[in-house]
Amino acid sequence: MAIPGAIDCDVHPTVPDNKALLPYLETFWRDSVVERGLTSLESISYPAKSPLTARPEFRGQSGSVATDPAALTAQVLDRWQAGTAILNCLYGIQLLFSEDMAAAFCRAVNDWLAKEWLDRDPRLRASIVVPLQNTEYAVDEIERCAADPRFVQVLVLAMQEVPLGRRHFWPVYAAAARHGLPVGIHAGSAYRNPVTSLGWPTWYIEDYASQAQGFQSQMASLICEGVFAKHPDLKVVLIESGVTWLPGFLWRFGKFWRGLRTEVPWVDRAPWEIVRDHFRLTVQPFDAPDDPHAVERAIDHLRSDDILLYASDYPHWQFDGDAVVPKGFSPALHRKIAIDNPLATYPRIMTSGM
């Protein structure tokens, strides 16, 4: 069931290659890209030919996907009657070891998004890609892009070099909160560490399935390190994390918090209460059986339907046909996650002229 005016909170434009970014790179870095033969920064988080990366019907004749704003808006906004789409660009800037190069590519990607996408359709918004390789550079990029109200979120990956709760990241959260920008944590890795707690996996399916563990660890880190005690207005959106892992994880997390709370005195209430107030999760993938009653029970176990946000995860292949939202969502809940919850999470959507 489509909801006219829905806010799609996870849509992925594709940077075709570094050539597309050359006009947006400073002269030094533009020359470096050409001289070094740096053709692309595409990571292995979403291999180009993997079925999960894109539904076949979304691919162009050349096999490319999500490279054209007109095609994307037709397939996402017009097809599913969404009124707004938030673009989360997953180009592999996090893979770079050079802090300066990472900052240059982040500026280029954000300028490319503004010029080639946001300027072409007033229904599009975007997340700010930041170079977490250097906290100061990340803050500078937030401050620069926040002047454009069409940027509505700060985007980072679930698997970084160190947990995101660490205090050297706190200036990033301060800048995000100051500008009313949630921090979106998206599935993916900088591949500094293995994506499983046991080491490197053999198959892509292991990599993708292990992302849920990364999200759990980041949630625990942000809460236990005291990020929300320091920044009480901050919202964090878990994007493409799955949903149904959350109740079991919070039960275990809350149980051990009750026994070890003297270790983290700034966590002054149960973890599930902090999650209810500060975390949001996109509904693709939902990871539930194809049974409306099971979906209803899963939602009940979340303890709050304020935390769910509508998302298609375009062009990733999470569902077939037009079943963007799993069966079992009532019409009232469908509308809430499609419009009310996103508006409460992304205040800049209203100020940017929706």
Buried (B, 14 or more C-beta within 10 A) or exposed (E): EBBEEBBBBBBBBBBBBBEBBBEBBEEEBBEBBEEEEBEBBBBBBBEEEBEBBBBEEBBEEEEBBBBBBEBBBEBBBEBBEBBBBBBBBBBBBBBBEEBBBBBBBBBBBBBBBBEBBBEEEEBBBBBBBBBBBBBEBBBBBBEBBBEBBBBBBBBBBBBBEEBBBBEEBBBBBBBBBBBBBBBBBBBBBBBEBBBBEEEEBEEBEEBBBBBBBBBBBBBBBBBBBBBBBBBEEBBBBBBBBBBBBBBEBBEEBBEEBEEEEEEBEEBEEBBBBBBBBBBBBBBBBBBBEEEBEBBBBBBEEBBEBBBBBBBBBBBBBBBEEEEBBBBBBEEEBBBBBBBBBBBEBBBBBEEBEB
